[in-house]
Amino acid sequence: MKAAGGFYSGELKKFAIVDDSERQKDIYLVNVFYSKSEQDNYVPLDGDGVLLNFGDIEAIQVIKQTIQNPNQQ
């Protein structure tokens, strides 16, 4: 986050589809963890999720992770 707003990590649930020229794009994370700085440990946040806005984010890193459903064979 900009202005020393910390770091969020979680699962991307939804994101706004708007024109590329629009800076204010919302993203919604679930199963979210937060860290005040890069050196601090991440702690889980209470609540169902976190709504962030690209206007407040300095950079975003996306990691694709596939989790196999144990009920599927």
C-alpha positions, 0 to 999 in steps of 0.5 A: 500500500502507498504511504506506509499502509502495509502489505496484504496477502490473500486470495483474489475473489473479485476485481473491477473490470473498468477502462485501463485509463481509470485509476480507481479499480477495486479488488476484493481479497478473502483469507487475508493476512496483513503485515505492517512492513516487509520485515514483520510477520503476516497475521490473519485479519478478522472479517470476511475479506478486504476491499482495496483500491488500485489507487492506494496500491503501489504494486501488486503481485499475483501468485497462481496456486492450484489446490486440488479438491479432495472430493474429485478423483 
